[in-house]
């Protein structure tokens, strides 16, 4: 025989969550505009070009510039494909959108790793430090984009 003790009913805690009205939501969207992913991809390409120039000046060989730019493009090209692949489709279910995001993120990672693995075969005399600098600088553009959003610049 099993005796189960009675479970006292627990009152749910009062939530201080209050849904936004349509006007409040519109003002929130106006204050925090959606940023285009193409701005980030463009910043990655520009940062890669700047890194390539700096690598060329530092090492004194054009292959350093090629290595740095290739590293940045190994991040920027998959990011561009990802941005194109996850574009919002009207009427898409939430689960389908999340699956699309997961699939394209996986493709982006695999493509980036593949491009980096192919670098020694594609670039003769590869300068590994320059390649790594290009990758790191391009990846940091995500953080720069978060901190320096176009809407944020307009507010100041």
C-alpha atoms as one frame of an Amber mdcrd trajectory, in Angstrom:
protein
   0.000   0.000   0.000   1.361   3.367  -0.984   0.536   6.414   1.039   0.966
   9.706  -0.741   1.013  12.776   1.411  -1.330  15.461   0.249   0.468  18.165
  -1.689  -0.549  21.633  -0.611  -1.595  23.783  -3.477   1.063  26.377  -4.232
  -0.172  29.727  -5.338   1.612  31.023  -8.386   3.745  34.045  -7.723   2.397
  37.313  -8.904   4.187  38.334 -12.067   5.023  41.955 -12.702   5.094  41.276
 -16.433   2.891  43.677 -18.344   2.424  43.267 -22.103   3.203  46.308 -24.200
   0.477  48.195 -25.962   0.754  48.684 -29.714   1.958  52.269 -29.207   4.587
  51.233 -26.652   5.828  48.475 -28.954   6.064  50.904 -31.878   8.072  53.376
 -29.760  10.377  50.569 -28.602  11.011  49.506 -32.216  11.657  53.130 -33.153
  14.229  53.538 -30.372  15.903  50.192 -31.191  15.836  49.755 -34.965  16.624
  46.374 -36.463  20.135  46.248 -37.850  20.774  44.702 -41.234  23.123  41.701
 -41.197  24.650  43.057 -44.397  26.105  45.932 -42.385  28.038  43.367 -40.324
  29.211  41.462 -43.408  30.370  44.727 -44.994  32.229  45.623 -41.803  33.932
  42.210 -41.906  35.115  42.792 -45.474  36.387  46.309 -44.694  38.112  45.113
 -41.515  39.687  42.281 -43.517  41.024  44.731 -46.082  42.470  46.978 -43.361
  44.038  43.964 -41.633  45.502  42.838 -44.961  47.114  46.251 -45.497  48.530
  46.254 -41.975  49.860  42.712 -42.390  51.548  43.666 -45.665  53.182  46.693
 -44.047  54.241  44.709 -40.967  55.662  41.624 -42.732  56.656  43.378 -45.943
  55.374  40.573 -48.187  52.200  40.548 -50.271  51.466  36.966 -49.171  50.820
  38.282 -45.653  48.100  40.550 -47.031  46.586  37.670 -49.004  46.687  35.463
 -45.907  44.984  38.077 -43.712  42.319  38.880 -46.288  41.666  35.175 -46.906
  41.210  34.681 -43.150  38.662  37.488 -43.008  36.838  36.172 -46.066  36.725
  32.689 -44.502  34.454  34.331 -41.913  32.633  36.909 -44.071  31.571  34.659
 -46.981  29.862  32.063 -44.764  28.281  34.919 -42.775  26.848  36.345 -46.006
  25.410  32.949 -46.948  23.952  32.640 -43.449  22.353  36.105 -43.673  20.813
  35.224 -47.026  19.616  31.830 -45.804  17.860  32.984 -42.646  16.034  35.935
 -44.151  12.585  36.316 -42.655   9.808  34.654 -44.599   6.246  35.807 -44.002
   3.975  33.232 -42.462   6.775  30.883 -41.400   6.156  28.899 -38.224   8.478
  29.563 -35.292   9.751  25.996 -35.279  10.588  26.171 -38.980  12.410  29.475
 -38.483  14.474  28.006 -35.638  15.296  24.941 -37.715  16.340  27.180 -40.614
  18.567  29.182 -38.254  20.177  26.001 -36.883  20.799  24.535 -40.353  22.321
  27.738 -41.733  24.457  28.246 -38.631  25.780  24.694 -39.063  26.508  25.368
 -42.731  28.315  28.576 -41.765  30.537  26.785 -39.258  31.351  23.877 -41.578
  32.110  26.237 -44.480  34.364  28.427 -42.303  36.319  25.411 -41.041  36.561
  24.048 -44.583  37.875  27.339 -45.967  40.456  27.556 -43.187  41.516  23.943
 -43.754  41.950  24.645 -47.478  44.106  27.746 -46.874  47.524  25.992 -46.984
  46.652  24.371 -50.314  45.282  27.590 -51.827  47.866  30.113 -50.604  51.501
  29.342 -51.260  53.733  30.549 -48.421  50.774  31.103 -46.124  51.481  33.427
 -43.194  49.575  31.758 -40.366  49.685  34.713 -37.994  48.216  37.006 -40.649
  45.515  34.430 -41.451  44.627  34.200 -37.760  44.578  37.994 -37.447  42.145
  38.205 -40.366  39.860  35.591 -38.801  39.881  37.243 -35.369  39.301  40.758
 -36.701  36.399  39.604 -38.887  34.811  37.702 -36.018  35.109  40.699 -33.711
  32.942  42.721 -36.082  29.886  41.007 -34.559  30.738  42.641 -31.235  31.532
  45.978 -32.846  28.163  45.857 -34.612  26.398  45.288 -31.301  28.142  48.246
 -29.690  27.984  50.658 -32.616  24.547  50.170 -34.076  23.368  52.746 -36.619
  20.354  53.579 -34.432  22.610  54.074 -31.441  24.686  56.633 -33.336  21.570
  58.657 -34.240  20.482  58.957 -30.585  23.608  60.814 -29.422
